[in-house]
Amino acid sequence: MFVLTLENCPDGVYSVYDEEDKQVIPIFQVEDDADRYLLQLKERPSCPKMEVVEMEDHVIIGACQDRGQPFSIITADDFLIPPDDLI
């Protein structure tokens, strides 16, 4: 599984807000999809430096569940685009 983090700071996992203004962590199954999403983010001048980090699925999902942090598994069949009001 792959997540986006602040560069050199894997504890700072990227999240987006859902319709209910809850932060949701996108967890990508495919590295290319995470890379593509990051490239879209980097097009925004206000985007901080971020990187794609590989994590074992049980580690990232377990950490989210332990903290009550909502997450979404982004499969190869999903197409995720950063929200317009991201930053």
Phi and psi restraints in degrees (value plus and minus 20) as a CYANA .aco file:
   2 PHE   PHI    -154.5  -114.5
   2 PHE   PSI     117.6   157.6
   3 VAL   PHI    -148.7  -108.7
   3 VAL   PSI     143.7   183.7
   4 LEU   PHI    -119.4   -79.4
   4 LEU   PSI     117.1   157.1
   5 THR   PHI    -154.1  -114.1
   5 THR   PSI     145.2   185.2
   6 LEU   PHI     -83.8   -43.8
   6 LEU   PSI     122.0   162.0
   7 GLU   PHI     -77.0   -37.0
   7 GLU   PSI     111.5   151.5
   8 ASN   PHI      41.1    81.1
   8 ASN   PSI       2.4    42.4
   9 CYS   PHI    -165.0  -125.0
   9 CYS   PSI      53.8    93.8
  10 PRO   PHI     -84.8   -44.8
  10 PRO   PSI     -31.2     8.8
  11 ASP   PHI     -96.3   -56.3
  11 ASP   PSI     -39.6     0.4
  12 GLY   PHI    -112.1   -72.1
  12 GLY   PSI      57.8    97.8
  13 VAL   PHI     -98.6   -58.6
  13 VAL   PSI     114.5   154.5
  14 TYR   PHI     -88.2   -48.2
  14 TYR   PSI     121.3   161.3
  15 SER   PHI    -162.9  -122.9
  15 SER   PSI     143.4   183.4
  16 VAL   PHI    -144.9  -104.9
  16 VAL   PSI     143.1   183.1
  17 TYR   PHI    -113.9   -73.9
  17 TYR   PSI     118.2   158.2
  18 ASP   PHI    -110.7   -70.7
  18 ASP   PSI    -190.5  -150.5
  19 GLU   PHI     -82.5   -42.5
  19 GLU   PSI     -44.7    -4.7
  20 GLU   PHI    -119.3   -79.3
  20 GLU   PSI      -3.9    36.1
  21 ASP   PHI      39.7    79.7
  21 ASP   PSI      10.9    50.9
  22 LYS   PHI    -117.6   -77.6
  22 LYS   PSI     120.5   160.5
  23 GLN   PHI     -97.0   -57.0
  23 GLN   PSI     109.4   149.4
  24 VAL   PHI    -144.2  -104.2
  24 VAL   PSI     110.9   150.9
  25 ILE   PHI    -110.5   -70.5
  25 ILE   PSI      99.5   139.5
  26 PRO   PHI     -98.8   -58.8
  26 PRO   PSI     107.9   147.9
  27 ILE   PHI    -136.6   -96.6
  27 ILE   PSI      93.0   133.0
  28 PHE   PHI    -108.5   -68.5
  28 PHE   PSI     114.7   154.7
  29 GLN   PHI     -99.8   -59.8
  29 GLN   PSI     -47.6    -7.6
  30 VAL   PHI    -136.3   -96.3
  30 VAL   PSI     107.9   147.9
  31 GLU   PHI     -80.6   -40.6
  31 GLU   PSI     -59.7   -19.7
  32 ASP   PHI     -79.2   -39.2
  32 ASP   PSI     -56.9   -16.9
  33 ASP   PHI     -87.4   -47.4
  33 ASP   PSI     -60.5   -20.5
  34 ALA   PHI     -84.7   -44.7
  34 ALA   PSI     -62.3   -22.3
  35 ASP   PHI     -81.7   -41.7
  35 ASP   PSI     -63.0   -23.0
  36 ARG   PHI     -83.3   -43.3
  36 ARG   PSI     -62.6   -22.6
  37 TYR   PHI     -83.6   -43.6
  37 TYR   PSI     -63.0   -23.0
  38 LEU   PHI     -82.9   -42.9
  38 LEU   PSI     -59.8   -19.8
  39 LEU   PHI     -80.2   -40.2
  39 LEU   PSI     -59.1   -19.1
  40 GLN   PHI     -85.1   -45.1
  40 GLN   PSI     -59.2   -19.2
  41 LEU   PHI     -85.2   -45.2
  41 LEU   PSI     -60.3   -20.3
  42 LYS   PHI     -85.4   -45.4
  42 LYS   PSI     -36.7     3.3
  43 GLU   PHI     -90.9   -50.9
  43 GLU   PSI     -34.1     5.9
  44 ARG   PHI    -112.4   -72.4
  44 ARG   PSI     106.3   146.3
  45 PRO   PHI     -81.7   -41.7
  45 PRO   PSI     -46.8    -6.8
  46 SER   PHI    -109.2   -69.2
  46 SER   PSI     -17.2    22.8
  47 CYS   PHI     -94.4   -54.4
  47 CYS   PSI     107.4   147.4
  48 PRO   PHI     -89.8   -49.8
  48 PRO   PSI     144.4   184.4
  49 LYS   PHI     -88.9   -48.9
  49 LYS   PSI     104.0   144.0
  50 MET   PHI    -151.4  -111.4
  50 MET   PSI     147.1   187.1
  51 GLU   PHI    -166.0  -126.0
  51 GLU   PSI     141.9   181.9
  52 VAL   PHI    -110.6   -70.6
  52 VAL   PSI     111.5   151.5
  53 VAL   PHI    -144.6  -104.6
  53 VAL   PSI     111.8   151.8
  54 GLU   PHI    -106.1   -66.1
  54 GLU   PSI     115.5   155.5
  55 MET   PHI    -157.0  -117.0
  55 MET   PSI     128.3   168.3
  56 GLU   PHI     -84.2   -44.2
  56 GLU   PSI     119.5   159.5
  57 ASP   PHI     -78.4   -38.4
  57 ASP   PSI     -61.7   -21.7
  58 HIS   PHI     -87.7   -47.7
  58 HIS   PSI     -45.3    -5.3
  59 VAL   PHI     -93.8   -53.8
  59 VAL   PSI     -73.5   -33.5
  60 ILE   PHI     -90.8   -50.8
  60 ILE   PSI     -61.6   -21.6
  61 ILE   PHI     -87.1   -47.1
  61 ILE   PSI     -62.2   -22.2
  62 GLY   PHI     -81.9   -41.9
  62 GLY   PSI     -61.7   -21.7
  63 ALA   PHI     -83.4   -43.4
  63 ALA   PSI     -61.9   -21.9
  64 CYS   PHI     -83.2   -43.2
  64 CYS   PSI     -66.9   -26.9
  65 GLN   PHI     -83.8   -43.8
  65 GLN   PSI     -61.9   -21.9
  66 ASP   PHI     -80.9   -40.9
  66 ASP   PSI     -53.1   -13.1
  67 ARG   PHI    -116.5   -76.5
  67 ARG   PSI     -20.8    19.2
  68 GLY   PHI      48.2    88.2
  68 GLY   PSI       6.4    46.4
  69 GLN   PHI    -108.7   -68.7
  69 GLN   PSI      98.9   138.9
  70 PRO   PHI     -83.2   -43.2
  70 PRO   PSI     125.3   165.3
  71 PHE   PHI    -164.1  -124.1
  71 PHE   PSI     143.8   183.8
  72 SER   PHI    -157.4  -117.4
  72 SER   PSI     108.8   148.8
  73 ILE   PHI    -103.1   -63.1
  73 ILE   PSI     100.8   140.8
  74 ILE   PHI    -118.0   -78.0
  74 ILE   PSI      90.1   130.1
  75 THR   PHI    -106.5   -66.5
  75 THR   PSI     153.8   193.8
  76 ALA   PHI     -82.9   -42.9
  76 ALA   PSI     -42.5    -2.5
  77 ASP   PHI    -105.6   -65.6
  77 ASP   PSI     -28.5    11.5
  78 ASP   PHI    -112.0   -72.0
  78 ASP   PSI     132.1   172.1
  79 PHE   PHI    -149.2  -109.2
  79 PHE   PSI      89.6   129.6
  80 LEU   PHI    -127.1   -87.1
  80 LEU   PSI     111.5   151.5
  81 ILE   PHI    -139.6   -99.6
  81 ILE   PSI     114.5   154.5
  82 PRO   PHI     -78.5   -38.5
  82 PRO   PSI     122.5   162.5
  83 PRO   PHI     -86.6   -46.6
  83 PRO   PSI     132.9   172.9
  84 ASP   PHI     -83.4   -43.4
  84 ASP   PSI     -56.5   -16.5
  85 ASP   PHI    -116.6   -76.6
  85 ASP   PSI      16.3    56.3
  86 LEU   PHI     -79.3   -39.3
  86 LEU   PSI     -73.5   -33.5
